[in-house]
C-alpha cells in the first residue's frame, strides 16, 4: 500500500510543481518524462545483470519512446494514454518479463505514479492549461 500511495503523491506533487513553475508550458515536459519512465526497467536489467531482460526491456521501452515522440508531434493525449498504459503494464510486468534488478516495490510504485501522472496530464489538457497539439508553422 505504501508504494501505491507514494507513487500517487509524487506524481501529483511533480505535476503541481511543473504547473506552478511553468515547466509544463513546454509541451516537451510530459513526453520527456515518458521517455525516462520507459527506460527505467532497462536500467534495472543492467543492475540485475540480465542481458535477456535488457533486450526485452529495450523493445518495450522503444514502444513507449515511439508513443512519446508521436504524441509530442501530434497530440499530448497520446502521451497521457501512453503513461496510463505504462502504469497498467507495471501491474503485469513481473509476470511477463523476468528482470532480477527490479525492486519488489517498484511495479506498484511506478504503476501508481504513471496512472496519476496520466490523470494529471489529462486534466491539464482538458482545461486547456497545456496545448494538446504542436503549433503549425
Buried (B, 14 or more C-beta within 10 A) or exposed (E): EEBBEBBBEBBBEBBEEBBEEEBBEEBEBBBBBBBEBBBBBBBBBEEBEBEEBBEBBBEBBEBBBEBBBBBBEEBBBBBBBBBBBBBEBBEEBEEEBEBEBBEEEBBBBBBBBBBBBBBBBBEBBEEEEBBBEEEEE
